[in-house]
Amino acid sequence: MKRDFFQSVNGSIQADIIVVGAGLVGLAAAIACAKLGKKVVVVDAQKTAIGKQLTWDARIYALTANTEAWLKALGVWAEVDASRVNMISGMQLWDAQDNKLALYEDDANLDKLGVIIENQNLTYALNQLVSSLGVTVITAVECVSLQNTRQHINLGLADGRSISANLMIAADGVGSWVRSQANIAVKHKDFNQTAIVANFLAENHHANIARQWFGPHETLALLPLPKKHVSMVWAVSTGQAAELLTLSSDALAERVQARTHNELGGLRVVGKVLSFSLRQQTATQLIAERVVLVGDAAHQIHPMAGQGMNLGLRDVRQLQEMLTNTHAMQDIGEHAFLRKYARARLADIVTMNTLNSGLDALFVNDSAVIKKVAGWGFKQLNHQTTLKKLLIQQVA
Ligand SMILES: Cc1cc2nc3c(=O)[nH]c(=O)nc-3n(C[C@H](O)[C@H](O)[C@H](O)COP(=O)(O)OP(=O)(O)OC[C@H]3O[C@@H](n4cnc5c(N)ncnc54)[C@H](O)[C@@H]3O)c2cc1C
């Protein structure tokens, strides 16, 4: 049911907030804002309708316990199919010399380190909530123009419609159209790597452990899914990825089994094998006139630490917190207000970029000295309870 406040004035849809991008971060932003009583319109260039899930989705997310708790508080978890979610109770990491670092929930006095959820499961849940909150969602139409007036931002669509609001949340992903319209530049770092993503049915149970192997120019993660399934994210050089992608499912499973030292016994590919080219990209500004950037539109990071979505949802949490604390007369698109968002998000984004670049330097580097330091780090860290706790707090 659509709310009656989306009247068209002079052919323009009136709202408080336009969210451009109906990816997971955009949908979460729409829900958070709608729950605060804001009139929200979501626009996406693609058709985003999604049905209930029947098969295993190769796109998965490791969400921290904090992110899960926030999604629960937002009401999203009530729509999630819990039987398809797996908790992470520990992490086991191996470096190129096979030094092992093990981190468990007890090391940081937590119930769990996080959960693994499939993209389709979470997307379905978010869409259900968006629709029950009466958010207007306009899909399969291109954005063509962006204009600012003193009090509004106006978005023109290719089908002739326009939307006017006080604030625009740009959640349109790594190639953000809004970001480029707002003349915000980006800094890139190309890893020259591709992530190969696939699910496997494993012979041995994963025991709710997220496992990750680091080597020069590669990281391979096997993340726990229900019923002895695991999700693989294998980041390798783009050349090696091209070769791996020519393999049959059985041959790929054998290669993964060998690379992971048979840790989970036999593996069988379930569903599709996908690939994603990897880079780090950060917007030089997080705000423009009546615009805030969130999610990958603001920052894309390497998936080796499984933090991109978590970081994007923390952008939304920051906005939610600021909008919760506004007074009735607050102009939510005002520059001074948006500057608070930019300032508040900076440290987290820099920390995550540094964490990923640091891991990249340690494990993607061929230098013998750096390899030794990395090996020393794993061995020593494995006996340091306080440092382990600190490390978990960075990622859980
Ligand atoms: C292999 C891999 C594994 C990952 N694993 C994890 C993990 O375990 N944990 C984790 O936290 N993160 C992970 N990430 C990161 C995570 O996937 C991203 O950070 C997250 O998907 C970003 O979501 P988003 O909504 O910001 O962007 P997107 O998902 O890219 O959504 C953008 C939306 O905007 C729309 N759009 C684009 N252009 C326009 C336009 N011009 N007009 C209107 N709409 C537009 C698109 O159609 C899309 O719906 C992983 C990433 C990769 C590549």
The ligand as an ORCA input file, in Angstrom:
! r2SCAN-3c Opt
* xyz 0 1
  C      33.526    -11.582     -4.148
  C      33.010    -10.642     -3.120
  C      32.733    -11.106     -1.838
  C      32.275    -10.224     -0.859
  N      32.043    -10.711      0.394
  C      31.636     -9.858      1.355
  C      31.409    -10.337      2.689
  O      31.569    -11.515      2.982
  N      31.015     -9.451      3.645
  C      30.846     -8.131      3.357
  O      30.519     -7.350      4.279
  N      31.044     -7.646      2.112
  C      31.436     -8.472      1.101
  N      31.633     -8.004     -0.144
  C      31.368     -6.582     -0.441
  C      29.892     -6.346     -0.766
  O      29.483     -7.240     -1.779
  C      29.662     -4.913     -1.230
  O      30.292     -4.019     -0.363
  C      28.159     -4.612     -1.265
  O      27.492     -5.531     -2.119
  C      27.876     -3.204     -1.741
  O      26.476     -3.007     -1.750
  P      25.864     -1.673     -2.345
  O      24.383     -1.792     -2.103
  O      26.598     -0.492     -1.848
  O      26.179     -1.734     -3.901
  P      25.592     -2.709     -5.020
  O      25.297     -4.046     -4.483
  O      26.542     -2.611     -6.173
  O      24.194     -2.058     -5.426
  C      24.132     -0.902     -6.229
  C      22.723     -0.778     -6.789
  O      22.658      0.443     -7.540
  C      22.042      0.197     -8.783
  N      22.554      1.188     -9.734
  C      23.772      1.223    -10.312
  N      23.860      2.282    -11.132
  C      22.678      2.930    -11.069
  C      22.154      4.096    -11.685
  N      22.861      4.810    -12.575
  N      20.899      4.481    -11.388
  C      20.142      3.771    -10.513
  N      20.580      2.644     -9.905
  C      21.835      2.241    -10.175
  C      22.407     -1.231     -9.137
  O      21.466     -1.781    -10.054
  C      22.364     -1.895     -7.774
  O      21.073     -2.391     -7.477
  C      32.089     -8.852     -1.162
  C      32.339     -8.378     -2.445
  C      32.805     -9.266     -3.430
  C      33.102     -8.741     -4.815
*
